[in-house]
Amino acid sequence: MRKSPAAGSIHLLTYVAFCYTPMGETSVARILNGIDALPQTFKKIVGCKSVALISGSATVDASGRPVYQVVRQLAGKGLRAIWSLQHGFFVDRQDNMVLSPSHDWPEMSLPVRSLYGESLLPEDSWLDGLDAVLIDVFDVGTRVYTFINHLVMLMRWLSGRGVEVIVLDRCNPLNGLVREGSVCRPDYFSIVGQLPVPMRHSLSVGEYLSYAQSYYFLDLQLTVVKVRNWRRRDFWDGIWTYPSPNLPALAAALVYPGAVMLEGTNLSEGRGTTRPFEFVGSPFLDHSRLCAEMERLRLPGVSFIPVFFKPEFSKFAGQVCRGLQVQVRNRSNCRSFAVYYDLIRLARQLHPDDFRWQAPPYEFEFERPPIDMICGSGLIRMAIEKNVPSAGIRAEIEAEIAAYAEVVRPFLLYP
C-alpha cells in the first residue's frame, strides 16, 4: 500500500467545527451533518464566493429541507450552477453507465451540469468566474458507491486550478468502526475505487476526501465542515430519503457492502423490485437448498428467507425468480461482505452450468471482469472459483484492513 504523508502536511486543509442547537432540540443529541451548520458558518467559509453545488435533489438537512434550497437561500446569485453525479441530480437514472445530460433548471434559474455524461470531468469553461465547489453528498459507506470516488477524480482535476473545495461533511451511515472486504489495489483504480480502501471503508465523506488529498498530493484548498454528535460507533439515525434509486432505505445500505458483488454475476440483486440488494435470486436458483446451506454456515447477525420475486426491469425483467431475502437481525455484528461472498460461492457450486460472471463493460471499464473491478482485484473471484469459504480468506483480508487502518488514522476526525 502506498505510503501517504501525515495529515499535518496536507496542502491547505482546514477543518471547521461548529456549535449548533436546533429549535426544539431534546436532551438526546442527534447527529448534525455539515449542512446543518451552514447557516451559522456561511459567512466564514463561503461569504461572497461564487460556488457550484455538488449534491442530489434528495439530500436534505436535519429538518428535511433539501440542501439545494438551503444553499440557494444563503448564497443567492453566488450559487452559479449545480453539478450532478451518477443517477443525475433528480436521482432518476438507473444502474451503471446510464448517463445524464446537462440541462437548465428553470425553476431555480440554474444550469445543472452533469459529471456523469459524455465526460466524467468538467469542461474548462465551467470554472469561469467560480471560486469554490461546495459538496454535500450522501455516501453509504461502501467503496464502490461512485459519489465520493467521483469527487476524488474531480479533486485531482481541480488540483492547481485555484478553486477551493468545501465539503459539508456527512457521517458514515454504517458507523465508523467496522471495515469489511478486500482493499482496492491501485492497478484496479476506477470510478468505483480511487483509493486503496476496503469495501466497507468506515470513513465520513470529509475523511475520505482528506485522505485522497494526501494520497495524491493535491494542490488545492480543502475545507471540511465537521459533523456534530457523531461517534464512530453510531449508525445513521436521521432522515433517509434515497441517495440513489436502489438504496431506498438503511436496510439496503446495511447489506450493500456485500450485495454489490451480485452486480458482477448473473444473479439478480433485486433491482426492479421493492427490496433491492436484500433480494438475490434467479429463475434457475434452487433457493430452498441455498437457504439451508447458508443457514448451516451460522453467519452472525443475519438470516435468510426463501422468496419468489419478479423484477420489473434489470436482470430477469418480467421473469419469476426464486431467491432469498437477506435479513439483518443484528446490524452490529452482521458482516455482509462475508455473507454475500458465501452466497455467491454456494450458488456457483449448486449451479455450475447456469451461474456465470458478468462480462464487461462495468462503470467505464471495458476489459476486466466487473467482479474484479467491484472487489478491487482478482482475489475474491479466484477464491470463489476455488470454492474457498469466507473463513478461508479472512486472515488475508484482515491483514489488508489492518494496514489500511494505520494509513488512514491521521485523517479520522471523530472519536
C-alpha positions in Angstrom: 0.0 0.0 0.0 1.3 3.4 -1.0 2.6 5.5 1.9 0.8 8.9 2.4 2.1 11.9 4.2 0.7 12.6 7.6 -2.5 14.8 7.8 -0.5 17.7 9.1 1.4 18.0 5.9 -1.6 18.2 3.6 -1.6 21.3 1.5 -4.0 23.8 2.7 -6.5 21.7 4.6 -9.0 23.3 7.0 -11.4 21.6 9.4 -14.3 23.7 10.7 -16.2 22.6 13.8 -19.4 24.2 14.9 -21.8 24.6 17.8 -25.4 24.5 16.8 -28.6 23.5 18.7 -31.8 23.5 16.5 -35.0 24.8 17.9 -36.7 22.1 20.0 -33.6 20.0 20.4 -34.1 17.4 23.1 -31.6 16.2 25.7 -30.7 13.3 23.4 -28.1 14.6 21.0 -28.9 13.8 17.3 -26.3 13.7 14.6 -26.0 17.0 12.7 -24.2 17.0 9.4 -22.2 19.8 7.9 -25.2 21.2 6.1 -26.8 21.9 9.5 -24.0 24.3 10.3 -24.1 26.2 7.1 -26.5 28.9 8.2 -24.1 29.7 11.1 -20.8 29.3 9.2 -21.8 30.5 5.7 -20.2 34.0 6.0 -17.0 32.5 7.4 -16.5 29.7 4.9 -18.3 30.9 1.8 -19.0 34.6 2.1 -19.1 36.3 -1.3 -17.5 33.4 -3.2 -19.2 32.2 -6.4 -19.8 28.5 -5.9 -21.1 25.4 -7.7 -23.0 23.0 -5.6 -22.4 19.2 -5.9 -25.4 17.4 -4.4 -28.5 15.5 -5.2 -32.1 16.7 -5.0 -33.0 14.1 -2.3 -30.1 15.2 0.0 -31.6 17.0 3.0 -30.6 18.7 6.3 -31.7 17.6 9.7 -35.2 19.2 9.3 -35.8 17.5 5.9 -35.1 20.6 3.8 -33.3 19.9 0.5 -29.7 21.0 0.5 -30.1 22.9 -2.7 -32.8 25.1 -1.2 -30.6 25.9 1.9 -27.6 26.8 -0.3 -29.7 28.9 -2.7 -31.2 30.9 0.1 -27.8 31.6 1.7 -25.8 32.1 -1.5 -28.4 33.8 -3.7 -26.8 34.7 -7.0 -23.5 33.4 -5.7 -24.7 29.9 -6.5 -23.8 29.7 -10.1 -24.5 26.1 -11.0 -25.3 22.6 -9.7 -23.0 19.8 -10.7 -24.6 16.3 -10.7 -23.1 12.9 -10.2 -24.3 9.4 -11.1 -28.0 8.9 -11.2 -28.5 12.5 -12.1 -29.4 15.5 -9.9 -33.0 14.3 -9.7 -32.0 10.7 -8.8 -33.9 9.4 -11.8 -31.2 7.4 -13.6 -30.9 3.6 -13.0 -27.9 1.3 -12.8 -24.4 1.9 -14.0 -23.3 3.7 -17.2 -26.8 5.3 -17.6 -25.7 8.8 -18.5 -27.5 12.0 -17.6 -27.2 15.1 -19.8 -26.6 18.6 -18.6 -29.7 20.8 -18.7 -31.2 24.1 -17.5 -33.5 24.1 -14.4 -35.9 27.0 -15.0 -37.5 26.7 -11.5 -34.1 27.6 -9.9 -32.8 29.6 -12.9 -29.6 27.5 -12.7 -27.8 25.2 -15.1 -27.4 21.6 -13.9 -24.2 20.3 -15.3 -23.7 16.6 -15.5 -20.4 15.0 -14.3 -21.8 11.6 -15.4 -22.4 12.3 -19.0 -20.3 12.3 -22.1 -17.4 13.1 -19.8 -16.7 12.4 -16.2 -14.9 15.6 -15.6 -15.9 19.3 -16.1 -15.3 21.4 -19.1 -12.8 24.1 -18.5 -15.5 26.8 -19.1 -17.4 25.5 -16.0 -14.7 27.2 -13.9 -15.2 30.7 -15.4 -15.9 33.1 -12.5 -16.0 30.2 -10.0 -14.2 30.5 -6.6 -15.3 27.2 -5.0 -17.2 24.0 -5.3 -19.5 23.2 -2.3 -20.0 19.5 -1.7 -22.8 17.7 0.2 -23.2 14.1 -1.0 -24.9 11.2 0.9 -22.3 8.4 0.8 -23.4 5.0 2.0 -20.1 3.8 3.4 -19.2 1.3 0.6 -16.2 1.9 -1.7 -17.9 1.1 -5.0 -20.6 3.7 -4.4 -19.4 6.1 -7.1 -20.1 9.5 -5.5 -17.0 10.1 -3.4 -14.7 8.3 -5.8 -16.0 10.6 -8.5 -15.3 13.5 -6.2 -11.7 12.3 -5.8 -11.4 12.3 -9.6 -12.8 15.8 -9.6 -10.3 17.0 -6.9 -7.4 15.5 -9.0 -8.7 17.5 -12.0 -9.0 20.7 -9.9 -5.6 20.4 -8.3 -3.6 23.6 -9.1 -6.5 25.4 -10.7 -7.1 27.7 -7.7 -10.7 26.6 -7.0 -11.4 25.8 -3.3 -13.2 22.6 -2.3 -15.6 23.0 0.6 -17.1 19.8 2.0 -20.2 19.8 4.2 -19.3 16.5 5.9 -21.7 13.6 6.4 -21.2 10.8 8.8 -20.8 7.2 7.6 -24.3 5.7 7.9 -22.8 2.2 8.5 -20.7 3.5 11.5 -17.1 4.5 11.5 -15.6 1.5 13.2 -16.4 -1.6 11.1 -14.4 -2.3 8.0 -15.0 -5.2 5.6 -13.9 -6.7 2.4 -10.8 -6.6 0.2 -8.8 -3.5 -0.3 -8.8 -1.9 -3.8 -5.4 -2.3 -5.4 -4.0 0.8 -7.3 -3.9 -1.1 -10.7 -7.7 -1.5 -10.3 -8.5 2.1 -9.6 -11.6 3.4 -11.4 -14.8 5.3 -10.7 -15.7 2.5 -8.2 -12.3 2.8 -6.4 -9.9 5.8 -6.4 -8.1 4.9 -3.2 -6.7 1.7 -1.5 -9.6 1.3 0.9 -11.7 -1.8 1.8 -15.2 -2.4 0.5 -16.7 -1.0 3.8 -14.4 1.8 4.4 -15.7 3.4 7.7 -14.9 7.0 6.8 -17.0 10.1 6.6 -17.1 11.9 3.3 -14.7 14.6 4.7 -12.3 11.9 6.0 -12.3 10.1 2.6 -11.6 13.3 0.7 -8.9 14.4 3.2 -7.2 11.1 2.7 -7.5 11.5 -1.1 -5.9 14.9 -1.0 -2.9 13.5 0.9 -2.7 10.3 -1.2 -2.5 12.2 -4.5 -0.6 15.2 -3.1 -3.2 17.6 -4.4 -2.6 21.3 -4.6 -5.9 22.8 -3.5 -7.6 24.3 -0.5 -9.9 21.7 1.1 -12.2 22.8 3.8 -14.3 20.3 5.8 -17.2 21.4 7.9 -17.4 18.7 10.5 -20.4 16.6 11.7 -21.6 17.2 15.3 -22.6 14.5 17.7 -21.5 11.5 15.7 -19.3 8.9 17.4 -17.7 6.3 15.3 -19.8 3.5 16.8 -23.0 5.2 15.7 -25.2 4.2 12.7 -27.1 6.9 10.9 -30.4 7.5 12.7 -31.7 10.6 10.8 -33.7 11.1 7.7 -33.1 8.7 4.9 -34.6 9.7 1.5 -32.9 7.9 -1.4 -29.3 8.8 -2.3 -29.8 6.6 -5.4 -32.8 4.8 -6.8 -31.8 1.3 -5.5 -30.9 2.3 -1.9 -34.3 3.4 -0.7 -33.7 2.6 3.0 -31.0 1.9 5.5 -31.9 -1.8 5.3 -30.5 -1.9 1.8 -27.4 0.0 2.7 -26.6 -2.4 5.6 -26.2 -5.3 3.1 -24.8 -3.3 0.2 -21.1 -3.8 1.0 -21.6 -7.5 0.2 -24.7 -7.4 -2.1 -23.0 -5.1 -4.6 -20.8 -8.1 -5.6 -24.0 -9.5 -7.2 -23.6 -6.9 -9.9 -20.6 -8.9 -11.1 -22.7 -12.1 -11.5 -25.8 -13.2 -13.4 -27.8 -13.4 -10.2 -30.4 -10.7 -9.7 -29.6 -8.2 -6.9 -33.2 -7.3 -6.6 -33.2 -4.3 -9.0 -36.6 -3.8 -10.3 -38.2 -4.9 -7.0 -39.1 -3.0 -3.8 -36.2 -4.7 -2.0 -33.1 -4.1 -4.0 -29.9 -5.7 -2.6 -32.0 -7.5 0.1 -33.3 -9.9 -2.6 -31.0 -12.2 -4.5 -32.1 -14.8 -7.0 -32.7 -16.1 -10.5 -35.1 -18.4 -12.3 -32.6 -21.2 -12.1 -31.7 -20.9 -8.4 -32.6 -23.8 -6.0 -33.4 -21.3 -3.3 -34.6 -23.8 -0.7 -31.3 -25.7 -0.8 -29.2 -22.4 -0.9 -31.2 -21.1 2.1 -30.4 -24.3 4.0 -26.7 -24.1 3.0 -26.5 -20.5 4.1 -28.2 -21.1 7.4 -25.8 -24.0 8.0 -22.9 -21.5 8.0 -24.3 -19.8 11.1 -23.1 -16.4 9.9 -23.7 -13.8 12.7 -26.4 -11.1 12.6 -28.3 -12.4 9.6 -30.9 -14.8 8.5 -32.3 -16.0 5.1 -35.9 -16.4 3.9 -36.8 -18.2 0.7 -38.8 -15.9 -1.6 -40.2 -15.5 -5.1 -39.9 -12.2 -6.9 -40.3 -10.7 -10.4 -38.1 -7.8 -11.4 -39.8 -5.1 -13.4 -36.5 -4.2 -15.0 -32.8 -5.1 -15.0 -31.8 -8.8 -14.8 -34.6 -11.3 -15.5 -37.1 -8.5 -16.1 -40.6 -10.0 -16.2 -39.5 -13.4 -15.0 -40.3 -15.0 -11.7 -37.1 -15.5 -9.7 -36.5 -18.0 -6.9 -34.4 -16.3 -4.4 -33.6 -15.3 -0.8 -34.3 -12.3 1.2 -31.3 -11.5 3.3 -32.5 -10.1 6.6 -30.1 -8.3 9.0 -31.0 -9.3 12.5 -28.2 -7.6 14.3 -26.5 -4.8 12.4 -23.6 -4.5 14.8 -22.2 -8.0 14.1 -23.5 -8.6 10.6 -20.7 -8.7 8.1 -22.4 -8.5 4.7 -19.3 -9.0 2.6 -18.7 -12.5 4.0 -22.5 -13.2 3.7 -22.7 -12.4 0.0 -19.3 -13.9 -0.7 -20.5 -17.3 0.6 -23.9 -16.8 -1.0 -22.3 -16.3 -4.4 -19.8 -19.1 -3.8 -22.5 -21.6 -2.9 -24.8 -20.5 -5.8 -21.9 -21.2 -8.2 -21.4 -24.6 -6.7 -25.0 -25.5 -6.8 -25.5 -24.3 -10.4 -22.1 -24.7 -12.3 -23.9 -24.8 -15.7 -26.1 -21.7 -15.1 -24.0 -19.4 -12.9 -21.6 -17.0 -14.7 -19.6 -13.9 -14.0 -20.9 -10.8 -15.9 -18.9 -9.6 -18.8 -17.6 -6.1 -19.3 -18.3 -3.2 -19.5 -18.8 -2.1 -16.0 -18.5 1.6 -14.9 -16.4 2.5 -17.9 -14.1 -0.5 -17.6 -14.3 -2.4 -20.9 -11.8 -5.2 -20.4 -11.6 -6.6 -16.9 -14.4 -8.6 -15.3 -16.9 -6.5 -13.4 -16.5 -8.6 -10.3 -12.8 -7.8 -10.2 -13.5 -4.1 -10.5 -16.0 -4.3 -7.8 -13.7 -6.2 -5.4 -10.6 -4.2 -6.4 -8.6 -7.2 -7.5 -9.0 -10.7 -8.8 -8.6 -12.1 -5.2 -12.3 -12.6 -4.5 -13.2 -14.1 -7.9 -10.4 -16.6 -7.8 -11.2 -17.6 -4.2 -14.8 -18.2 -5.1 -13.8 -20.2 -8.2 -11.7 -22.4 -5.9 -14.7 -22.8 -3.5 -12.8 -21.3 -0.6 -15.2 -20.3 2.2 -15.1 -16.8 3.5 -13.4 -18.0 6.6 -10.5 -19.2 4.4 -9.7 -15.7 3.1 -10.4 -13.9 6.4 -6.8 -13.7 7.5 -5.6 -12.2 4.2 -8.4 -9.6 4.2 -7.9 -8.7 7.8 -4.2 -8.1 7.2 -5.1 -5.7 4.3 -7.6 -3.9 6.6 -5.1 -3.6 9.4 -2.6 -1.9 7.1 -5.3 0.4 5.8 -6.4 1.3 9.4 -2.9 2.6 10.2 -2.6 4.7 7.0 -6.0 6.5 7.5 -5.6 7.0 11.2 -4.3 10.6 10.8 -7.4 11.6 8.8 -10.0 10.5 11.3 -12.0 13.5 12.6 -14.3 11.8 15.1 -13.8 9.8 18.3 
